[in-house]
């Protein structure tokens, strides 16, 4: 296994490794790197759906998605609702996968409004991925930069707590339920988070934050805007140009990501698993 740091100085690419035959030590090292660097890339992985589940379970438990009629089209067949199909292509019943729209799937993280959220997202490029792009932001770096470059604003925001949720059109055109807007005011994590690797950064996905705890939306807006403008800078980003058989592993407390517009979304199929890190030793 070769560990390479890409040109941006923080994204990790693992070469010369078949995940199916990775040793326990190699799997543990990758789990550590996901948490210290927020994004790990592996190319040329030819995996079955069972391979995907088995590999993710080596880092920690994978989420079994809920059984719900409106989600049925998303599940990959015979995976016991562990793998979601991300695609505009239709299944045998004429249903598209998750986030199957051509337009941007704007900056977000996994399940931002729930305390049971999983901290790992596994993405595997199955087919039709060439020409599509997903970008990632490292909020460890944005945190460190703000602390150094604007300490007054940093000290103002560092103790704030966020109230997150989902609204159709805010970061995606997907409408999962009949409710246009869903907010969870009972889960109010701090905007500064330290993950299991001891890395500290911003837990801040701007398009999923509605307001700060104890403030109105109107009072929160200028702070949200200033912090968003700081975080969404090129210097904190990694842009991934997809190839089939790529695996992207991303940490969901200190990173956010965005899929850019892709006209051929009906031909593009990704597999998505929500996972965790309880088996990783630090």
Order of alpha helices (4+ residues) and beta strands (2+ residues): beta-beta-alpha-beta-alpha-beta-beta-beta-beta-alpha-alpha-beta-beta-beta-beta-beta-alpha-beta-beta-beta-beta
